[in-house]
């Protein structure tokens, strides 16, 4: 995780009040606040292209909603809040606050990996997401090369994993019956080495 910004624990409600006045985004974990790093151009381009693909798919199905990187996710049982890069909701959205600005029940979460967040996204963050009852799929997208990691829940505490590195591969998103391909996700991408 990133560096802590305070020396005393704060409540989730205090975090929401501070975050509403902040110009920067922060994650929240059991009373501690962590600033989030800015995103690269490739990171933003990947999120935008994924959002368009998912939005188009959901429009065809006439159900579900997709949100990108400015929507807070509350993981109540762990007293944690994050800002996933993308979230898809295939059921009625459950809110964790009165202002309807914090959600708690995504079906699919997508994170774009960076050098500074890859370990967290693979480890502690994925573990936290798995504690959400309705969470069914996790897609990790590398921004430095064509590489996607797809996790699908098959039973309680059981997940299958698939990895994709070919532009013409098909990624079947189970929770919304939609196919993605790396060529569209990485369209017009100029890869730069990490660092």
Secondary structure by P-SEA (a helix, b strand, c coil): cccccccccccaaaaaaaaaaccbbbbbcccbbbbbbbbcaaaaaaaaaaaaaaaaaaaaacccccccccbbbbcccccccccccbbbbccccccccccccccccccbbbbbbccccccccccaaaaaaaacccccbbbbbbcccbbbbbbbbccccbbbbbbbccccbbbbbccccbbbbcccccccccccccc
